Amino acid sequence: QYDILPKNPFSIACYENFPISITLTFATALNHIIPYMFNVFLPDYLHSIPMHGWSDDKSYQFNAYLMVTGSVVIVIIGIYTDKYGPLRFLITSAILTFFIAPFVWYGFTITVQPYQDFLLALSLTIIPNITCGACYFWYIDALLLDPRTRARIFGIAYNIGAVLFAGTAPFLGAFFIKTNGTTMGSILIGSWVSLVALLSLIAYIYGHKIIPQFYSNKRIQISFANQEEQQELTANDASNQNDE
């Protein structure tokens, strides 16, 4: 059992545990941008003549196949994450996404057939979705170690990440195309995805190296609290036995 913390959630998340909250916010960046940039914006982008240069009439049909593929990837990675741990999968996904995203989005500007769009989009489905299969395990295993504050930190930090990286993805995609043209705009979209992957990669490494030090004193306090409680229960048991 743990002490109840009847405090304002924003005080706990944004003040007392700010390093954890900010790390979680940026760690969710790649996880958030995947569905909104690749499953919401991408099929519309491929279908739009002004944005893509020609209309891919099969973009929505192929998008359904890609969503199923992504779901399978998430399940498989989740199984292996439970066996080998999440960090290796998160780092691999972030690094590969960082390098391939600009080239894939530029590739969309020179394709001429729907199957070419599908093959390019497939890489953006498999590689980033490795993150989705491992990230939630990592959030609990590496960042949200204290059960007393876990839900409040996650609720605030995760949703701030959603606002910054998920909700803005379709808007930024259309904005880059409108202001810079199809080719340069597409490259900027890929560069934005790369930047998001880099932010998540930094958060993963920071969370792995630094956050355990932040928790060290709290772990000791929790251990002491449990020890004192155990001693009290032991003393009560002994007293009850003596009374009998």
N, C-alpha and C positions, 0 to 999 in steps of 0.2 A: 504494500500500500504506500501511496505517496501523499505528500502534503497537498492540500487544495490551494490553488493560486487564484483567489477571487479578485483578479486585477483586470483592468481594461485590456482587451486583446491587442490594441494598437501599442500600448505601453510595453507589453511583453514582446511583441514582434519587432517593433520599430526602435525600441530603446534598449531594453535589457538584452535582447538577443539579435541586435542589428547585424552583426557579422554573419549569422546563420541566415537571416532573412534575405540579405542582399545577395549572398551566395546562391540561395535557392532561386531567387528571382532570375538571375542570369543563367543558372543551370537549366531552367525551363525554356530558355529562348528557342533552342533548336526543336525541342519537343512541341512547342506552341506553333511555330511557323510551318511545320510540315503539313498539317491538314488544310490550313487556310491558303497557303501559297500553292501547294501541289494538287490539292483536291477541290478547292473552290476557285482559285484564280486561274490555274493552268488550263483547264478545259475551255474556259471562256476565252482566254488568250489565244489558244490554238484555233478556236472557231471564228474569231474575229478577224476580218480582213484588214481593218485599220491597224490592229496591233500586231498581227502575225504576218501580214502581207498576202496571205491566201487563207481560205476557209477550210479547215480540217473538219469535214462533216462527221467523222467518226470519233471526234475528240471526247464526247460525253460517253459514248459506248466503251471506248478504250479506258476511260477514267474509271468506269465501274470495274473493269478487269483489274486495273491497278489498285483499287481500294481492296479488293479481295486478296490480291497478292501481298499488299502491305499488311493485312490482318494476319496472313499466314506467317510472314516474316516476324511479326511481333510475338506470336505464340511460340515459334521456334526459339527465338532469342530469349524469351522469358524462361523457357525450359533450361537452356544452357546457362542463363544468368543464375538460376537457382543452384546450379552445380558448380560453376566456376567463378561466380561473383560478377558484378555489373561493370566495374570500372574499365576493364579491357575493351568491352563492347562499346561503351560510351566514347572513349578516346578514339578508337578506330573509326567509329561513325562520324565523329566531329572532324577528324583530320581528312578523311576521304571526301566528305561533303565540302569542306573548305577548298580543296583543290579542284574538284570537278564541277562545282556549281556554275562558275562563269562560262566554262567551255560548253556545258550542256545547254545553257540558256542562249548562248551564241549559236549553237547548233540548230536551235529552233528557227533561226532566221534564214538558214540556208537549206532546210529540208524542202522536198517537193512532193513527198508521198506520206499518207497517214501512217504507214507502218514505221517510217523513219521517226516520226514524232513519238510513236509508241515506244520504240526502243530507247530513245533518249529519255523519255519520261520514266521508263522502267528503272533506269539507274537512280533517278531521283525518288523512286519509291522504295527500292530495296535498301540502299545505303543509309539514308536518313532514318528510316523506320527501325533500324537497329537500335537507335536511341530510344524509341518508344517502348521497345521490349525490355529495356534494362533500367530506364531512368527512375521509375517509381520504387523499385527495389533499392536503388542507391539513395533516394531521398530519405527513406526510413533508416537504412543501414549506416549511412555516413553523416547525415545532417540532423535528422529529427530524432535524437537519441533519448531525449527526456519525455516520457509519456505525459507529463504535466503540461507541457507547452506545445506538444507536437501538433495538435489540431489547429491551434490558434496561429502559430507561425505559418503552417502550410496554407491555411485558408487565406491569409493576407498576402504572403509572398507569391504564392502560385497565381493568384488572381491579378496581382500587379504585373506579373510576367505575361499573363494572357492579354492584358490591355496593351502592353508595350509591343509585343511581338506577334500575337495572333490577330488581334483586331486591326492592326495597321497593315498587315501583309497585302491584302487585295488592293487597298487604297494606294500603297506605295508602288505596287506593280503597275497599276494603271497610270499613276503619276509619272513614273520614270518613262513610260512609253510616250505619253502625251507631250512631255517637255523635251525629250531627247531623241525621238524617233524610234523606229522599230529596232534597228541594230544596236545602237548605243544604249537605248532603254533596256533592251533584253540583257545586255552585258551588265548594266547597273543592277538589274534584278538579281542576277547571279552573284554579283559582288556583295549585295546586301545579304543574301543567303550565306555567303562565305563569312561575312562579318559576324552574323548571328552564330554560326558554327564555332567561330573563334571565341566569342564571348562565353559560350557554353563550355568549350574546352578549358578555358582559363578557370571557370567556376569549378569544373570537375577537379582540376589539379589543386586549386586553392582549398576546396572542401576536403580533399584527401590529405593534404599536408598540414593545414592550419587549424581547421575546425576541431580536430581531436584535442588540441591544446586548449582551446576555448572551453571545451567540456570537462577538462580534467578536474578542476576544482568542484564543479557541480556534481560530477560523479562521486567524488569523495564525500560531499555533503549528503548525497542520497544514500551512500553506503553507511555513513554514520547514523543517519536517521533510521535506516533499517536495523542497524546493529542495536541502537538504543531501544527500539521497539521490541526487538527480539529479546533483549535482556529484561525488559519490563514484563513481557509475557512469561519468560522463564521464572522470574521472581514470583509472579502471581500464581503460577502453577505450583511452585514449591510451597508457597504460603497456604494454598488450598489443601495440599497434601498434608501439611502439618496440622491444619485445623481438623482434618478427618481423623 
